[in-house]
């Protein structure tokens, strides 16, 4: 079940207390960046360039920069090299990063509610 489906169910049930909505999450993301672990490695004297068949090529990171400048990351690792797809890896990494944003924004809202704000 994805965030939009859950939000629709909340609306149908008339649950209208202060909450974070999927649109709030997206509005809080200023930019997003993707890194493949293999291309993110900087070769040096000890660490040569990453070979074409190296497992680092199956690891994708997404870094979300939030409006306040805080960064959140998510990752996606593919178990079978034959199944690796860069676009799918990016989507999964982003979903994992967004899940962290939910927690942060939920904490912020709860703090405001506890202090009588919101």
C-alpha positions, 0 to 999 in steps of 0.5 A: 500500500502506498502513501497516496492510497493511505491518504485517500483512506484517511480522507474517506474515514474523515480523519482530519486531525493535523497530519503529514500528507504525501504532498507535504513530504514532496513540498519539503524536498528541495532537490534529489541526487542519485549516486551509483556506488561504483561511480561515486568511488574516487580511485587513488593509489590504494583503490583502483577504478571499480571493475565492470562486474564489481558489486558496487555497481549494484548499489544506488543511493538517493540523497534528498536535500530538504528545504531547511538544508538537512539531507536524508539518504536512501539506498537500493541494492540489487542481489542479482546482477542480471536484474539490475536496472538503474531506474528501478534502483533510483525509485527504490532508493528514493522511496527509502529516503522518503520513508525517513522524511516521514519520520522526521516530519512526524516528529516535528509535527508531534513536537508542535502539537505537544507545545500547543502549536499546529 
